[in-house]
Amino acid sequence: MTAGVKQDVLDLLTEQHRQIKTLFGQLGRAEGAQKRELFEELVRLLAVHESAEEIVVHPTARRRIDRGDSVTGQLRHEEDGAKHELAALYDLGVDHPDFDRRLATFAEAVSAHATREETEEFPSLRRSLSAAQLGRMAGALRAAEAMAPTRPHPHTGESAQANLLAGPPLAIFDRMRDAVRDWRERQQGED
């Protein structure tokens, strides 16, 4: 993207997919506090990204692309599984002996999911919607990300309605937890 050119929703999501893949690579090489920080960043990015997709992108794709129900149904099923595995990894913690193995398996599944979105859903959306519509969807996606939880909540469901209802209160709770965690870490660093 060149300076001054606005990203449409598909460009924005593809860039986030690259960021997620980069984080997986960095995480695989990290240790100690850096590993923990990178994992927390990955958790936040994945949780926000998937919630926003479920609110903005998949409902539009379901209605507007050929085989929309089938394509988005499979993607939502994968995302639900990813929420459960991300929550399990979060509970496991980066120091657990099984963490790296499970993270590698999870990274492969997330990468395959992103590829499926980029090859099945995104091209169909680009053909079905105007540049202006895709641009407006980028704004809606950013708004959804701003109110999305920063941790996976697999028991909230995978629909846009579930994310719209549960997302804002969970986001407030998550962001409060993040602030307390950050404060504690700063206090420990000062001791």
Secondary structure, 3 states (H helix, E strand, C coil): CCCCCCCCHHHHHHHHHHHHHHHHHHHHHCCHHHHHHHHHHHHHHHHHHHHHHHHHHHHHHHHHCCCHHHHHHHHHHHHHHHHHHHHHHHHHCCCCCCHHHHHHHHHHHHHHHHHHHHHHHHHHHHHHCCHHHHHHHHHHHHHHHHCCCCCCCHHHCCCHHHHHHHHHHHHHHHHHHHHHHHHHHHHHHHC
